[in-house]
């Protein structure tokens, strides 16, 4: 990954944790850059368009960011489902406990509520 992609990822991680939102247009307003707001937003959109982080890399980034490397962890497994409009969203995830909250490390989308069969992820569909 290029230096600018690393920088973009760093901005995203820090801002998501600090602001408690994943809304890219809201995050862009808080980037310490001389670039126009619209340029920062496009940079975020391009990051997600062209960069693919696999689950292992994502989990390592989270663990490093939280300062948990080399320390004992408490893990939690959770399945949750809800409706977004008419769409059922059913997720199985593994979280690490950090300061009393569960921070997702790895997740998979399940086919339906109570399902044990995962939906193909974007990574699996691409291969």
C-alpha positions as CSV (number, residue, x, y, z in Angstrom):
1,X,0.0,0.0,0.0
2,X,1.4,3.4,-0.9
3,X,2.3,6.1,1.6
4,X,-0.8,8.2,0.8
5,X,-3.1,5.1,1.2
6,X,-1.4,4.5,4.6
7,X,-2.0,8.1,5.5
8,X,-5.7,7.9,4.5
9,X,-6.2,4.7,6.5
10,X,-4.6,6.4,9.5
11,X,-6.9,9.4,9.2
12,X,-9.9,7.1,8.9
13,X,-9.1,5.0,12.0
14,X,-8.3,8.0,14.2
15,X,-11.3,9.9,13.1
16,X,-13.7,7.0,13.4
17,X,-12.6,6.3,17.0
18,X,-12.5,10.0,17.9
19,X,-15.9,11.0,16.3
20,X,-17.8,7.8,16.7
21,X,-19.1,7.8,13.2
22,X,-18.3,6.0,9.9
23,X,-19.9,8.7,7.7
24,X,-17.2,9.6,5.3
25,X,-18.5,13.1,4.6
26,X,-18.6,13.9,8.3
27,X,-15.1,12.4,8.9
28,X,-13.7,14.5,6.0
29,X,-14.5,17.7,7.7
30,X,-12.1,16.9,10.5
31,X,-9.0,16.0,8.5
32,X,-6.0,18.2,9.2
33,X,-5.2,19.0,5.6
34,X,-4.9,22.0,3.4
35,X,-6.9,20.2,0.7
36,X,-10.4,21.2,-0.1
37,X,-13.2,19.3,1.8
38,X,-14.5,17.9,-1.5
39,X,-11.0,16.6,-2.3
40,X,-10.7,14.8,1.1
41,X,-14.1,13.2,0.6
42,X,-13.1,12.0,-2.9
43,X,-9.9,10.6,-1.4
44,X,-11.9,8.6,1.2
45,X,-14.2,7.3,-1.5
46,X,-11.3,6.3,-3.8
47,X,-9.7,4.5,-0.8
48,X,-12.6,2.2,-0.4
49,X,-13.0,1.8,-4.1
50,X,-9.5,0.6,-4.7
51,X,-8.0,-0.7,-1.4
52,X,-9.0,-4.2,-0.2
53,X,-8.0,-5.1,3.4
54,X,-8.4,-8.7,4.2
55,X,-9.7,-9.7,7.7
56,X,-6.3,-10.6,9.1
57,X,-4.8,-7.3,8.1
58,X,-7.8,-5.4,9.5
59,X,-7.7,-7.3,12.8
60,X,-3.9,-6.6,13.1
61,X,-4.5,-2.9,12.5
62,X,-7.2,-2.8,15.2
63,X,-5.1,-4.7,17.7
64,X,-2.1,-2.5,17.1
65,X,-4.2,0.7,17.3
66,X,-5.7,-0.4,20.6
67,X,-2.3,-1.2,22.1
68,X,-3.2,-4.9,22.7
69,X,-0.2,-6.5,20.9
70,X,1.6,-8.9,23.3
71,X,-1.1,-8.6,26.0
72,X,-3.8,-11.0,27.0
73,X,-7.2,-10.5,25.3
74,X,-10.8,-11.2,26.2
75,X,-12.7,-12.2,23.1
76,X,-16.5,-12.2,22.6
77,X,-18.5,-13.8,19.8
78,X,-21.8,-12.2,18.9
79,X,-24.4,-12.7,16.3
80,X,-26.8,-9.8,15.7
81,X,-29.5,-9.1,13.1
82,X,-31.7,-6.2,12.3
83,X,-33.7,-4.8,9.4
84,X,-32.5,-1.9,7.2
85,X,-35.7,-1.1,5.3
86,X,-36.8,-4.5,3.9
87,X,-33.3,-5.9,4.0
88,X,-32.3,-8.4,6.8
89,X,-28.8,-7.9,8.1
90,X,-27.4,-10.8,10.1
91,X,-23.8,-10.6,11.2
92,X,-21.5,-13.0,13.2
93,X,-18.5,-11.2,14.6
94,X,-15.6,-11.8,16.9
95,X,-14.7,-8.8,19.1
96,X,-11.9,-8.0,21.5
97,X,-12.9,-6.3,24.8
98,X,-11.2,-2.9,25.2
99,X,-12.1,-0.5,28.0
100,X,-15.5,-2.2,28.5
101,X,-16.6,-2.2,24.9
102,X,-16.4,-4.9,22.2
103,X,-14.3,-3.8,19.2
104,X,-14.9,-6.0,16.1
105,X,-11.9,-7.9,14.8
106,X,-13.5,-10.3,12.2
107,X,-17.0,-10.6,10.9
108,X,-19.1,-12.4,8.3
109,X,-22.5,-11.8,7.0
110,X,-24.9,-14.7,7.5
111,X,-27.7,-15.7,5.0
112,X,-30.7,-15.2,7.4
113,X,-31.5,-14.8,11.0
114,X,-30.4,-17.9,12.9
115,X,-28.4,-19.1,9.9
116,X,-25.2,-21.0,10.2
117,X,-24.4,-20.6,6.6
118,X,-22.4,-17.4,5.7
119,X,-23.1,-15.3,2.7
120,X,-20.1,-15.1,0.3
121,X,-18.1,-12.0,1.3
122,X,-16.6,-9.6,-1.3
123,X,-13.2,-11.2,-0.9
124,X,-14.6,-14.7,-1.6
125,X,-16.6,-13.4,-4.6
126,X,-13.5,-11.8,-6.1
127,X,-11.5,-15.0,-6.0
